[in-house]
Amino acid sequence: MIMRAVKRKQGEHNPKPRLPITFQVLGRICNSLRAGVFSTFTDCICGEFTVSKHFDSTVNLSVTDVEILDSYAILHLKTSKTDPFRKGVSIQLHKSDHTICPFSVVQKYIANRKGREASCFSDPLFVKDNGSVLDRDFFIRSLRHVLDICGYNSSLYNGHSFRIGASTSAGSVNIQDHLIKTFGRWTSDSYCRYIRISKDTIRKARKSLTLSKNI
Protein backbone atom coordinates (compact mmCIF):
# COMPACT_ATOMS: atom_id res chain seq x y z
CA MET A 1 0.00 0.00 0.00
CA ILE A 2 2.84 2.36 0.91
CA MET A 3 4.62 1.60 -2.37
CA ARG A 4 1.47 2.31 -4.38
CA ALA A 5 1.11 5.63 -2.60
CA VAL A 6 4.72 6.53 -3.36
CA LYS A 7 4.26 5.60 -7.03
CA ARG A 8 1.18 7.80 -7.27
CA LYS A 9 3.02 10.65 -5.59
CA GLN A 10 6.01 10.33 -7.89
CA GLY A 11 3.86 9.91 -10.96
CA GLU A 12 4.99 6.38 -11.78
CA HIS A 13 2.07 5.69 -14.04
CA ASN A 14 1.15 6.36 -17.62
CA PRO A 15 -1.99 8.51 -17.66
CA LYS A 16 -3.83 9.34 -20.84
CA PRO A 17 -2.33 12.56 -22.25
CA ARG A 18 -4.43 15.70 -21.92
CA LEU A 19 -3.59 18.41 -24.40
CA PRO A 20 -4.08 22.07 -23.53
CA ILE A 21 -6.75 24.24 -25.11
CA THR A 22 -4.51 27.27 -25.60
CA PHE A 23 -5.78 30.62 -26.86
CA GLN A 24 -4.78 29.56 -30.37
CA VAL A 25 -6.95 26.44 -30.14
CA LEU A 26 -9.68 28.44 -28.41
CA GLY A 27 -9.65 30.94 -31.26
CA ARG A 28 -10.27 28.20 -33.82
CA ILE A 29 -13.09 26.78 -31.69
CA CYS A 30 -14.76 30.19 -31.36
CA ASN A 31 -14.38 30.92 -35.07
CA SER A 32 -15.93 27.58 -35.85
CA LEU A 33 -18.88 28.32 -33.58
CA ARG A 34 -19.02 32.00 -34.64
CA ALA A 35 -19.55 32.79 -30.98
CA GLY A 36 -17.00 32.83 -28.21
CA VAL A 37 -18.83 31.68 -25.08
CA PHE A 38 -16.01 29.14 -24.64
CA SER A 39 -13.69 32.06 -23.86
CA THR A 40 -15.27 32.43 -20.43
CA PHE A 41 -14.06 28.97 -19.40
CA THR A 42 -10.29 29.47 -19.51
CA ASP A 43 -9.98 30.28 -15.82
CA CYS A 44 -12.43 27.60 -14.73
CA ILE A 45 -12.48 23.91 -14.00
CA CYS A 46 -15.09 22.05 -16.04
CA GLY A 47 -17.09 21.10 -12.97
CA GLU A 48 -17.46 24.76 -12.02
CA PHE A 49 -19.65 25.73 -14.98
CA THR A 50 -21.37 22.40 -15.72
CA VAL A 51 -23.59 20.13 -13.65
CA SER A 52 -22.78 16.47 -13.05
CA LYS A 53 -26.25 15.29 -12.01
CA HIS A 54 -28.87 17.71 -10.72
CA PHE A 55 -28.80 21.49 -10.63
CA ASP A 56 -28.51 23.05 -7.19
CA SER A 57 -28.72 26.86 -7.06
CA THR A 58 -26.80 26.89 -3.77
CA VAL A 59 -23.79 25.26 -5.45
CA ASN A 60 -23.98 25.61 -9.23
CA LEU A 61 -23.72 28.79 -11.30
CA SER A 62 -26.97 30.74 -11.59
CA VAL A 63 -27.97 33.74 -13.70
CA THR A 64 -27.56 35.97 -10.66
CA ASP A 65 -23.92 34.92 -10.28
CA VAL A 66 -22.84 37.21 -13.13
CA GLU A 67 -22.40 40.92 -12.52
CA ILE A 68 -21.96 43.17 -15.57
CA LEU A 69 -20.03 46.41 -15.02
CA ASP A 70 -18.78 49.08 -17.45
CA SER A 71 -15.57 47.44 -18.64
CA TYR A 72 -15.60 44.03 -17.03
CA ALA A 73 -17.86 41.33 -15.68
CA ILE A 74 -17.61 39.38 -12.44
CA LEU A 75 -18.37 35.68 -12.27
CA HIS A 76 -19.16 34.62 -8.72
CA LEU A 77 -18.35 30.97 -8.02
CA LYS A 78 -20.14 29.67 -4.93
CA THR A 79 -17.85 26.68 -4.68
CA SER A 80 -14.99 25.07 -6.57
CA LYS A 81 -12.25 22.47 -6.31
CA THR A 82 -9.86 25.21 -5.19
CA ASP A 83 -12.34 26.45 -2.57
CA PRO A 84 -13.01 23.43 -0.30
CA PHE A 85 -14.60 25.54 2.44
CA ARG A 86 -17.06 27.16 0.02
CA LYS A 87 -16.13 30.72 0.85
CA GLY A 88 -16.84 31.68 -2.74
CA VAL A 89 -14.54 33.33 -5.25
CA SER A 90 -14.99 36.03 -7.88
CA ILE A 91 -13.41 35.86 -11.35
CA GLN A 92 -13.02 39.08 -13.33
CA LEU A 93 -13.65 38.97 -17.08
CA HIS A 94 -12.19 42.13 -18.59
CA LYS A 95 -12.92 43.80 -21.90
CA SER A 96 -10.21 43.32 -24.51
CA ASP A 97 -9.56 44.28 -28.13
CA HIS A 98 -8.90 40.65 -29.01
CA THR A 99 -11.38 38.69 -31.10
CA ILE A 100 -11.77 36.46 -28.06
CA CYS A 101 -13.25 38.89 -25.55
CA PRO A 102 -14.89 37.17 -22.57
CA PHE A 103 -16.54 40.39 -21.41
CA SER A 104 -18.46 41.07 -24.62
CA VAL A 105 -19.44 37.42 -24.93
CA VAL A 106 -20.78 37.22 -21.38
CA GLN A 107 -22.57 40.54 -21.81
CA LYS A 108 -24.38 39.30 -24.92
CA TYR A 109 -25.05 35.88 -23.42
CA ILE A 110 -26.60 37.31 -20.24
CA ALA A 111 -28.83 39.65 -22.26
CA ASN A 112 -29.97 36.66 -24.33
CA ARG A 113 -30.31 34.41 -21.29
CA LYS A 114 -32.45 36.86 -19.36
CA GLY A 115 -34.57 37.46 -22.44
CA ARG A 116 -35.53 33.82 -22.83
CA GLU A 117 -38.60 32.17 -21.38
CA ALA A 118 -36.46 32.41 -18.39
CA SER A 119 -36.37 33.28 -15.76
CA CYS A 120 -35.72 33.52 -12.22
CA PHE A 121 -32.27 34.73 -11.26
CA SER A 122 -31.71 31.43 -9.46
CA ASP A 123 -32.07 29.52 -12.74
CA PRO A 124 -28.98 27.81 -14.23
CA LEU A 125 -26.54 30.19 -15.91
CA PHE A 126 -25.60 27.86 -18.75
CA VAL A 127 -28.33 25.90 -20.49
CA LYS A 128 -28.73 23.87 -23.67
CA ASP A 129 -30.99 24.81 -26.58
CA ASN A 130 -33.91 22.95 -25.02
CA GLY A 131 -33.56 24.96 -21.80
CA SER A 132 -32.15 22.14 -19.68
CA VAL A 133 -29.06 22.72 -17.59
CA LEU A 134 -25.65 22.28 -19.21
CA ASP A 135 -24.28 18.99 -17.94
CA ARG A 136 -20.65 17.92 -18.06
CA ASP A 137 -21.11 14.96 -20.43
CA PHE A 138 -22.96 17.06 -23.00
CA PHE A 139 -20.34 19.80 -22.79
CA ILE A 140 -17.44 17.37 -23.31
CA ARG A 141 -19.19 15.68 -26.24
CA SER A 142 -19.90 19.05 -27.87
CA LEU A 143 -16.35 20.26 -27.24
CA ARG A 144 -14.84 17.17 -28.83
CA HIS A 145 -17.21 17.43 -31.79
CA VAL A 146 -16.01 20.99 -32.49
CA LEU A 147 -12.37 19.95 -32.00
CA ASP A 148 -12.87 17.21 -34.62
CA ILE A 149 -14.31 19.79 -37.02
CA CYS A 150 -11.26 21.99 -36.41
CA GLY A 151 -8.94 19.11 -37.27
CA TYR A 152 -7.72 18.21 -33.79
CA ASN A 153 -7.57 14.75 -32.25
CA SER A 154 -10.44 15.27 -29.82
CA SER A 155 -9.64 12.13 -27.80
CA LEU A 156 -6.61 13.95 -26.39
CA TYR A 157 -8.71 16.74 -24.87
CA ASN A 158 -11.08 16.87 -21.93
CA GLY A 159 -12.65 19.40 -19.59
CA HIS A 160 -9.35 20.01 -17.80
CA SER A 161 -7.76 21.09 -21.09
CA PHE A 162 -9.05 24.63 -20.53
CA ARG A 163 -7.17 24.95 -17.25
CA ILE A 164 -4.04 23.42 -18.75
CA GLY A 165 -4.35 25.71 -21.76
CA ALA A 166 -4.70 28.84 -19.62
CA SER A 167 -1.49 28.02 -17.74
CA THR A 168 0.34 27.13 -20.96
CA SER A 169 -0.78 30.31 -22.72
CA ALA A 170 0.17 32.45 -19.73
CA GLY A 171 3.60 30.84 -19.52
CA SER A 172 4.22 31.27 -23.25
CA VAL A 173 3.85 35.05 -23.02
CA ASN A 174 6.00 35.25 -19.88
CA ILE A 175 3.26 36.24 -17.45
CA GLN A 176 4.80 36.27 -13.99
CA ASP A 177 4.40 33.19 -11.83
CA HIS A 178 2.43 34.90 -9.08
CA LEU A 179 -0.09 36.17 -11.65
CA ILE A 180 -0.51 32.70 -13.15
CA LYS A 181 -1.23 31.42 -9.65
CA THR A 182 -3.73 34.23 -9.11
CA PHE A 183 -5.52 33.69 -12.45
CA GLY A 184 -5.78 29.96 -11.90
CA ARG A 185 -6.50 30.24 -8.17
CA TRP A 186 -3.59 27.91 -7.45
CA THR A 187 -2.60 27.56 -3.79
CA SER A 188 0.75 25.95 -4.63
CA ASP A 189 3.24 25.69 -7.48
CA SER A 190 1.44 22.63 -8.86
CA TYR A 191 0.29 24.72 -11.81
CA CYS A 192 3.81 24.29 -13.22
CA ARG A 193 3.10 20.70 -14.20
CA TYR A 194 0.20 21.88 -16.35
CA ILE A 195 2.33 24.17 -18.50
CA ARG A 196 3.10 22.37 -21.76
CA ILE A 197 6.43 23.45 -23.23
CA SER A 198 6.97 22.83 -26.94
CA LYS A 199 10.10 21.15 -28.29
CA ASP A 200 10.93 24.33 -30.19
CA THR A 201 10.82 26.37 -26.96
CA ILE A 202 13.14 23.89 -25.26
CA ARG A 203 15.50 23.99 -28.26
CA LYS A 204 15.66 27.80 -28.17
CA ALA A 205 16.21 27.80 -24.40
CA ARG A 206 19.10 25.37 -24.67
CA LYS A 207 20.60 27.45 -27.48
CA SER A 208 20.34 30.53 -25.28
CA LEU A 209 22.37 28.76 -22.60
CA THR A 210 25.25 28.26 -25.01
CA LEU A 211 25.25 31.98 -25.80
CA SER A 212 25.54 32.97 -22.16
CA LYS A 213 28.48 35.31 -21.50
CA ASN A 214 29.13 33.58 -18.19
CA ILE A 215 30.24 30.35 -19.87
N, C-alpha and C positions, 0 to 999 in steps of 0.2 A: 504493500500500500504506500509506504514511504517512497519507494523508488518510482512508482507511478506519479506521485505528486511532484517529485523532483523533475521527472521527464516533462510533465505539463508545464512546470515553472520555467524550465530551460528551453521549452519549445521543441522537444524531441518528438515531433510528429510531422505529418505531411498534410496540412490542411488544404482544402480546395482554394486555389488562388482567388483573390477578390481584387479586381482592377478598380482603380479610382475613376470616378466621374469628375474629371477636371473641368475647368471653365470652358476649355476647348470642346470637350465632349458635350457639356451642357449646352453650349451654343448650337451645336448640330441638332441636339434633341429639340430645343426650343424653336429652331428654324423649321424643323420637320413638323412640329405641332402648330406653328404659326401663332404660338402663345407661350409665354414664358413662366407659367405658374411653377414649373419645376425649380426656378431660380430661388424660390423662397426656402428650399429644402437644404441648401448647402451647409447651413450651420446646425442642422437638426439630425437626430437619429430617427430612423424610419418609424419606430414605435411611438415617437412623439407627435406625429401628425396623422397617423393612421390608427385604426382600431383593430384589435386582434379578434375580439368576439362581439361584445355588446357595448354600445355607446354609453358612457357615464359622464354627465356634464360636470361632475365634481373632479374628474381626472383628465378626460380628453378635451382637446381643443374645441371651443365653442365660438360662435360668431362674435360674442362679446369680448373674446380674448384678443381681438385686434383693435388697436387704437391708431387712427390715422391723424397725423399732424401735418404741418406745412411742408416739410422737406424730408420727413421720414415717418416710418410706421413702427409700432411696437407690438411684438408678438409675445403675449404673456403665456408662458408654459406653467401649468399648475403643478406638474410633476414630470420628472425625467430620470433617466438612468444615472445622470450626474447629480441628481438632487434627491438622494434617498430619504431625506426627512421631509420632503414635500413642502419646502419653504417657498417654492415658486421662483421663477427666473424670467427676466425680460430680455428679448432679443431685438436689437434695433436693425431695421431694414432701411438703409439710407438711399436717397435719390442719387442716381448716377447718370452719366452721359453715355454709358455703354448700352449696347443693344439688349443686354441682359440686365434689366433694372428691376430688382425685387420690389422697390417701392411702388413704381407705376403699375406693376402687375397686381400687387396686393390691393392697391387702390381700386383698380378696375374690377377685380374679382369680388371685393366686398360690396361694391355698388351693385354688381350683378346678383350676388348672393342674397343681399337684403331685398332685392327687387323681385325675387322669385316668390312662389306660393308661400314661401317662408314666412315669416318666421319669427319665432321667438328668439331672443338673443342667446338663449341657452341651447339652441339647436346646434348640431355639428357644424364645424367650420368648413370642412372639406366633404363634399358629397359627390356621388356619381350622377350621371345624367338622369337616372330614374328617381333621384332624390334620397336614395339610401346612403348611409354613412360610408365613407371611403375606408375600406378594410385593407389590411396589409397585403393579403394574397392578391387581391385585384390590382393594387398598386404595382406590385412586383411584376405581375404578368403583363400589365400595360407598359411598364418601363422596359421590360425585355423585348416586347413587341416593337417598340419604337427604336430600340438599339439595333435590332435586326434590320429594320428598314434603313437605318443609317449606316449599315455595313459593319457593325461591331459583332463580336462573338458574345451574345447576350448571356451565355451560360457562365461567363466569368465575372458577371456583375450581380450585385444584390443590393438590398436597402442600405447596407453600410457603406456602399461605394460613394455615396454623397459625402459622408464624413471623411473618408479617406481622401477623396478628391479635393475637399476644401483644404485639408492640411497640405496636400501635395502642391496645390496651386499657390497657396500662401508661401510655402517654402521656395518655390521656383522663382518668385519675384522678391525674394529676400526680405519678407516681412519678419520683423523681430520675433524671437521665440516667445517673449512674454505676451505679445499680441496674439500669436497663434493659439496660445493657451487660453487667452481671454475669449477669442472668437469661438473656439471649440468647447469652452467651459471645461477644460482639462484641469484636474487637481494635481496632476503629476506630469512627469516628462514622457509619459507613455505615448503621447501623440507622435513622438519621433518615429515609432515603428510603423506608423500609418503613412509616413511620407515616402512616396515611391520615387526613387532617383533613377533617371534614365542612364543607359550605358554611355551615351554621349556626354552627359554631365560629369560622370565619373572620369571619363577619358580627359576632358578638359581640366578637371581639378588636378588630376595626376600630372598633366602637362604643366600646369601652373607651378606645381611643386618643384619641378626641374628648373624653372626659371627664377626661383627664389634667389635673391642676392646673398642670402645667409649661407648658401651651400658652398 
